[in-house]
């Protein structure tokens, strides 16, 4: 199975025909969806790879977003090299979610930076992409060194480095510096105040890079936290635990307020990711069944919604050649189909029913209220601010008088609308199939 997946991915690199490439990637996506429905239990393969429901969801999300990011970039320069970067990122992400060893996970966790950095530097928009790439590499590599230190401590203490044996063969151990070992994942998530690299990377990255970064790469942080929490015993009444959750929720609230004041569409969507990922951190650190399920549901929902919003920003950027809100008004008059998709994705972003984000937030709210009434109050404020900046995005882009010249206007392509619908449909349909 693994060999056939690798061969299929390599074969896609040399394909020159667009239709063949789309068919091949779609086939891989269908394979991942089928695997999700069949592998609901833990299965370990040769001691290197392991599958469970979380891994299956993340792999399916990776391949699905990869297909849509490719479709959003059909007209791009140096197509062969671009295809190589997309396939490389997708392959590394699939292997990262599939490995059963913390050491292998660390290796592929860092390896994804290579093709992602080349994607930003090679197909970015402005000269500032060099600075954005440097920020991303320095932040991520610095934090990951502490994770490598923590994995070494686990191994030297006699605890297995295998993720799949957690719960049966591995006993949890108390680690006084657990918050330091998580630093790499907190940066990748990202958590406030380690989020400064994210808006820079999003602004300078091409649309495919932004979609993969927001849709999948950020989920490596939540996935790593989820696996690391299985081998660590954390005292929920400790000062470091309470401080980490408080700073995370306060930072998410601040990021939501920053969204309302943004003038750049990409920065607005990027800061909304910081706000939503603080909910994931609360669910994972709660170490409860409802918290973990809620965190995974929010990761999947956010991966689809944020990727769709970046695709929408790219669609209107191709018409106005600007990412400023004041230059992209009047969407209902200029292109009603894009305005409709903006409304649907914005409503899903604010957790309006029926969406995966609503289900995830309900579970996180329950866990937060069980942990502390203060956390529940902060979650309520974050939900309100999330609705505010989602409505701000829709109202600013869809209403008002358009400022674009008539000769710069063009109808959105069928491919753009199809990509947006493909983001929104599973985001709301999967809600009905959740147990």
Secondary structure, DSSP 8 states (H G I E B T S, - for coil): -HHHHHHHHHHHHT---HHHHHHHHHHHHHHHHHHHHH--S-EEETTTEEE-HHHHHHHHHHHHHHHHHHHTTSS-SSHHHHHHHHHHHHHHHHHHHHB-BHHHHHHHHHHHHHHHHHHHHHH-SSTTHHHHHHHHHHHHHHHHHHHHHHHHHHHHTT---BSTTBTTTB--EE-TTHHHHTHHHHHHHT-TTS-HHHHHHHHHS-HHHHHHIIIIITHHHHHHHHHHHTTEE--TTSHHHHHHHHHHHHHHHHHHHHHHT--BHHHHHHHHHHHHHHHHHHHHHHTSHHHHHHHHHHHHHHHHHHHHHHHHHHHHHHHHS--BGGGS--HHHH-HHHHHHHHHHHHHHTT-SSSHHHHHHHHHHHHHHHH-HHHHHHHHHHHHHHHHHHHHHHHHHHSS---S-GGG-----HHHHHHHHHHHHHHHHGGGG--
